[in-house]
Amino acid sequence: MWLRGVRGATVAADNTPEAIIEATRELLEKMIEANGIQIEDVASAFFSTTRDLNAEFPAIAARQLGWTSAALMCMHEMDVPHGLPRCVRVMIHWNTARRADEIKHIYIRGAEKLRPDRIQEG
């Protein structure tokens, strides 16, 4: 087993607790499904939001999915002038036997433009 990073990003519809949690939950569910992530194999996760999202912690979505033992941290992303607004990013630290090139990174809801090289087909 190795510790691997799994990246993803999404865009929240609004700066409300509901919109932030909904977008983050959808992203996490897609990351879990695409990679076969088991809760007990998640060591930790970093969540970041752009400064225009501050109504709720995105990590709450992970807690709602049962990530009660993983270390979770939320922070703000750098305030880059040409950055994507209302963006939630996550990096999951996952214990897995998969090679780094087998990891599927997920970008949805307009965040695809952040990493067009990571777009998943199908």
Secondary structure by P-SEA (a helix, b strand, c coil): ccbbbbbbbbbbccccaaaaaaaaaaaaaaaaaacccccccccbbbbbbcccccccccaaaaaaaccccbbbbbbbcccccccccbbbbbbbbcccccccccbbbbbccccccccccccccc
